[in-house]
Amino acid sequence: MAKYDVAIIGSGPGGYVAAIRAGELGLKTVVVEKDPYLGGTCLHVGCIPTKVLLHHADVYDHIKNGAELGFEINGVKVNWTNVMSRKSKIVTKHAKGIEFLFKKNKVEWVQGWGKYDGPGRVSVEKDGKTSTIEANNILLVSGSEARSLPGIEPDHKTILTNRSILELPDIPKTLIVVGAGAVGVEFASIYNSFGTQVTILEALPRMVPVEDEEISLELEKAYKKKGINVFTGCAVDGVKKDAKGVTVSFKDKDGKAQTLQAEKLLLAVGRKAMTDNCGLEKSKAKLERGFVHVNEVMETAEPGLFAIGDIVAGMPQLAHAAMMEGIVAVTHIAGKPTHKILKTRVPNCTYCEPQIGSIGLTEKQAKEAGYSVKTGKFPFVGNSKATILGNHGGFIKVVSDEKYGEVLGIHIIGPYATEILSEAAAVLHLEGTIDDMMNMMHAHPTVWEAMGDGFASVRGLQINV
Ligand SMILES: Cc1cc2nc3c(=O)[nH]c(=O)nc-3n(C[C@H](O)[C@H](O)[C@H](O)COP(=O)(O)OP(=O)(O)OC[C@H]3O[C@@H](n4cnc5c(N)ncnc54)[C@H](O)[C@@H]3O)c2cc1C
């Protein structure tokens, strides 16, 4: 029985990044993963495959709009099998990449179901056999799975989750997406580009409900313009499968009963923590609806047991949040100084078309937090690079504190939103002000320079509108 400094259950972005950093810091580390490959939800059925498909959809949109760019393009056909196979190749390449990085950093990994088995012990079950790993510190990074709605169970043929929709043999003619969070709107965007008639059903009053209200309104406007049907504030009350696909019954926001028929239905109604059967009952860890409470260094109420990633209570379920949480935990374990993760400094990216990138407080949250709020807004219609790209819908909204000009939040919808958000993340991380940022030079012509106009718009000093 080998003794380790760190044992990590789960090899998603929280687990593999923690393992690599632990290796770099000289900690003897082992990862337990139930699947025969490394990378978790993010690499196999989340961030990466969806972004591959979004990229393909984007290229296809450019081809369809070729005439506007002066190209005569005829007879373009989507070879879906090839699209799916490129997606799989990228996933496999990166899974091998993690194996390489493990070797490079002397991280060991074993396949099997890992369970906390009391202080300093992890049990690993594989093919009916159980072994034990001893480790001074244990990180539970078991991730999340798609939630379903009462009475609507995915069959992965007609009623799909993020897993099964990534394996469709053909592009469906019609698709109903239940849920307008990041996962739902990304798949809606992908299939809309490939010609599927998409309908979104969202229970809350607006799409992407965690975003600033103006972003939600802009997205709904853009989606309707693209021909996506959007119903918000509606309650799905039944799904029936038939030979043609599914029939969904729901009450719309006025309480009127409606039904819709489609070939496929995607459930995108949130993600539950995978903490069952992980041995937490043997610990003092505090759970809330399956999510685990942790302190500033990600340690649970059970000394030596840490929780990271999608299973953590009160943190957004995002790959980069999981990665940073893992780094904080192993840095602390290595006895080095670390930093507290603030929820308001976690960037949120939704890679639909138009893209959304946001960080910090929304206008409403800033007001509720007692700030004297001053906002500015710059539309991409005033940005020359956006015009060159033929993509000048949307805007940058800056939320600031009137007193000192501190930047509190930035909300972007439009071209390259998920890339130019990097400046927003830096200014919040460094606690910059509107004046710092509007005096910083932004290169011309870039989409990024719209950020300069966005900051200046808080003072009414934007140049390009
Ligand atoms: C469709 C979709 C798109 C997404 N896109 C993005 C995006 O663009 N950007 C972003 O930041 N986030 C995105 N996310 C969210 C992101 O995937 C998650 O936040 C991230 O994967 C969480 O990482 P994790 O390490 O906590 O868990 P996971 O990635 O879920 O990994 C957990 C791992 O633990 C393993 N495991 C579970 N239980 C056990 C056990 N008992 N023993 C051994 N192994 C176990 C699992 O097999 C898995 O490999 C997306 C999610 C989905 C569903």
The ligand as an ORCA input file, in Angstrom:
! r2SCAN-3c Opt
* xyz 0 1
  C     -22.484     20.910    -22.202
  C     -21.578     21.591    -21.217
  C     -20.766     22.613    -21.647
  C     -19.904     23.232    -20.749
  N     -19.119     24.252    -21.200
  C     -18.311     24.894    -20.339
  C     -17.454     25.918    -20.794
  O     -17.422     26.242    -21.977
  N     -16.651     26.531    -19.889
  C     -16.652     26.178    -18.564
  O     -15.911     26.772    -17.780
  N     -17.453     25.200    -18.102
  C     -18.272     24.549    -18.960
  N     -19.051     23.518    -18.506
  C     -18.969     23.151    -17.077
  C     -17.718     22.278    -16.833
  O     -17.754     21.160    -17.684
  C     -17.680     21.855    -15.380
  O     -17.767     22.990    -14.553
  C     -16.377     21.118    -15.067
  O     -16.242     19.965    -15.859
  C     -16.322     20.738    -13.589
  O     -15.116     20.104    -13.338
  P     -14.979     19.025    -12.164
  O     -13.543     18.629    -12.188
  O     -15.578     19.563    -10.923
  O     -15.922     17.810    -12.588
  P     -16.073     16.910    -13.879
  O     -15.505     17.532    -15.077
  O     -17.518     16.513    -13.916
  O     -15.176     15.647    -13.561
  C     -15.473     14.771    -12.535
  C     -14.734     13.468    -12.797
  O     -14.859     12.639    -11.656
  C     -15.118     11.303    -12.082
  N     -15.792     10.658    -10.958
  C     -16.990     10.959    -10.416
  N     -17.213     10.216     -9.335
  C     -16.140      9.413     -9.179
  C     -15.754      8.438     -8.227
  N     -16.515      8.162     -7.163
  N     -14.574      7.800     -8.390
  C     -13.773      8.091     -9.437
  N     -14.067      9.011    -10.365
  C     -15.228      9.677    -10.218
  C     -15.956     11.474    -13.329
  O     -15.895     10.319    -14.152
  C     -15.262     12.678    -13.973
  O     -14.205     12.276    -14.795
  C     -19.894     22.849    -19.386
  C     -20.705     21.797    -18.956
  C     -21.532     21.165    -19.857
  C     -22.388     20.029    -19.375
*
